[in-house]
Amino acid sequence: MLAKKFVYNVAGKPEWESAIEDYSDLVLNAVGIDDSIVTYEDAEPFTTNIKTIDCSKAVKDLKHNPKVTPEEGIRRAVEWMKSIYTDINI
């Protein structure tokens, strides 16, 4: 008999959903670069501006409860990358 397998969506909290421009700004701030290098194009009519992931199954079954905010997670990721890629000047 085969064991049942489940698939879970694991993501941040709904209140952390934001536009891509906001997340771009978080990354740019974390690496110390201003947004003058970024050009945002208008979205195509069929583009979803904010993608929502339903994590309710992970919350219920796995007690998924993310605690690291996007700001903190991006900051930590940048610091980690700097420690790994030491010959890159960010």
Secondary structure as GFF3:
##gff-version 3
##sequence-region A 1 90
A	DSSP	three_ten_helix	14	16	.	.	.	ID=ss1
A	DSSP	alpha_helix	20	31	.	.	.	ID=ss2
A	DSSP	three_ten_helix	35	37	.	.	.	ID=ss3
A	DSSP	alpha_helix	56	62	.	.	.	ID=ss4
A	DSSP	alpha_helix	70	84	.	.	.	ID=ss5
###
